[in-house]
Structures are given as structure tokens and as C-alpha cells.
Amino acid sequence: MSLSPQSLLTIRIPQSLVTIRNLFLAVLFSLLATTILAGQVCRGSAPFQGQTIHPFIRGQFLHQTTSYGGGIGVSGPRVFGDVNVERIEIEAYGASGVSVGGDAGIELPMETVQWCPMAEVAVVIGPNDIDGTGVSYREKDLALGVSVGVAANGTDHEVSIIPTGSYAHMIAHNRITASSGGSVTNDRGSDIVTLGVGFLFSQRVSFTPSVSWVESAGGSSRGFSLRITIVPGRSKPEIVDRHPTSCAGLAGSDSTVYDTAQVTERPRLRSALELTYPGMQRENGIAGRVIVEVIIAADGSPELNSAQIARKVDPRLDNEALNWIGGASYWPACREGQPVRARIAQPVDFCPQGCPRPK
């Protein structure tokens, strides 16, 4: 049996329920606005770079309302998506619910700008027995929109800054059900605009705050969100060369940095992670040999603060070459039987059809 809002009020549903409903709608609008910023540059987030699964956490903060949770992002060639679970709490009424949702989108790169058409769905379960009235709340949402992001300072920096923005139109269908079985349903459309900025650290961790504005027939609202995305660690380094240099394992006391022509045995690559070829560059046929100059310490570890690109190919490939160096280890250079620091020029090759591991 369907009841009008006036009939529901006669069975002791408090007037504050309207406020609770509006607060939940505001939270859901803002949550959807946050996840509409999906993709890589589109959401100011860590690129997938061959890692197809990215866990993330996020929080939403409104007046008297907090939501928090997380999920997993997945990606294929230019297609990506999220699945997420959020807990929504209204502190003033001691009410809470759970949102389960997901989104999907397509990356449309245009030089440094990335456009992402998006679709988002979400289901809200709860709160139940609001204020002890036996009244429960449910909601289903669908949003369609587009997001855009731009790498303001490129992608070859230790910290990349990525401004983002999005627009989405959402249809929300909510149902308020009384313990007697009567219910009231409501459909409402809303327009959502979101602005944010992503801070991407070493292409591995992103921190993305954003502000969203929602306009609907019921009025306007604003929300603030934070999202943190992490690229999982790569696999254990593989052994490349099991034959150490003659001075490997000895203690070195010489702090001089030598060129490879000044040592009796040059440093040799000992182990390395699998080299990741960014999908966008591979698909577009961007390839070549990046040369990284780096000092190899007397214990065989790369001194990462000394690493610099001597020959550039592409900002993403250059940065991935630096990441690869960070996961490599070497047999040290030897001079007069002692391990010493040595500067090397390490080639890192990117080949769309595959190429030998750098030696």
C-alpha cells in the first residue's frame, strides 16, 4: 500500500525525517560527485601503470554528517571502474546507513588533458528504525557525467599537481517505509559540479581533496571530500646476474665518485623489478631508450638522490625509468680490490613489442 507524506505523518513519523532524508541526499550527491572524478588524470589520482588494482579510502564531510569507506579501482586499456562501500552517519540523530556502489568510465587523452565520460550507480541501505519510529530509508541513484583533469606541472616530478573538474546529472529514487508496511517514494534530479586538485607522489600515492556543489529542486548543498589512492607494491625483484664483482661484500671507505673508466670492474645490474610500460604510451607507440645517470654506492645500492635523466623520451616513460632504478640493485664497482662509488649511465628501453631487459 502506498501512502502520501501526510498519511505517513499520522503514524508518528517525525518531521525531522525530512531533514534526515535531505542530509542523506546531500551526502549521496557529494559521494557520487567524488567518484565521478575517476580515471587517472581525470580524478587527480595515481596512474595504473600496469597495476590493474588500486585500493583507495575516502571520506565525506558535511554539517552534522560524515561518511567514510573505501573500495578498489580496476583498469584495462582506457577503461576503468571502481567498486566501493561507504558508511554514512548523521550524528545529530544517531542514524546511519551503508552505500554500495560502482562506476565505470573511458579515458579520452588529449595531450596533457584527459577527458572521461562516466556512469555511476549506488544503493543506500538504511538507516532503519529512525528515532525509534520503525521507519526505514532506501535509495537508488544513477549519474551520468564527464570529468576532466590536467597535469599542471607534468608527470616527471616527484610531486605532480593535477587540477580536476567534473559535471554530472543524477537521478535519485528514494523510499521511506513505515513499520506497518506503508511507504512514500520520491524521484529527484540534481546537477553536480565538482572541483578538486590531486597531489600525486612518485606516481604511487595520490591525495585528492575536492569540493562539490549540488543544485536540485530541493535547494543547493555543498560537500568536501578526501580520497587517497595507493598503487600496490610491485613484485619481488628478480635476479639478473648471480655472479658478483670481486669486491662485493667488502667494506668500502673511499667516498670519491669515480667514472666507469676509472675503475677496474664496473658496476653490474644484480636484480631489478619488472619494467612497467605505461598503457597509454604503449598504445600510442611511444617508445625509445631512456638514459638514467645514477651513482651506485659501495654496497651496490643506487643513490636515488643522484638519479637524473640524461636522455629523455617521454615524461611518463622517463618517470617510470626512475621508478625502475629505485627498485634495482647492483654489484658494486671495484677499484684496487675495494668497492667504490661509481657513476653509471643506465639505459632503460621501452619497446611496444617487448625488448631485452636493460643490462
PyMOL commands that set and color helices and strands:
alter all, ss='L'
color gray80, all
select helices_A, chain A and resi 5-9+16-36+41-43+91-93+130-132+260-262+279-283+315-326
alter helices_A, ss='H'
color red, helices_A
select strands_A, chain A and resi 53-62+65-75+79-90+95-106+108-110+113-125+136-150+159-177+183-201+205-216+219-230+238-239+257-259+268-272+288-296+302-311+329-331+333-335+338-350
alter strands_A, ss='S'
color yellow, strands_A
deselect
rebuild
show_as cartoon
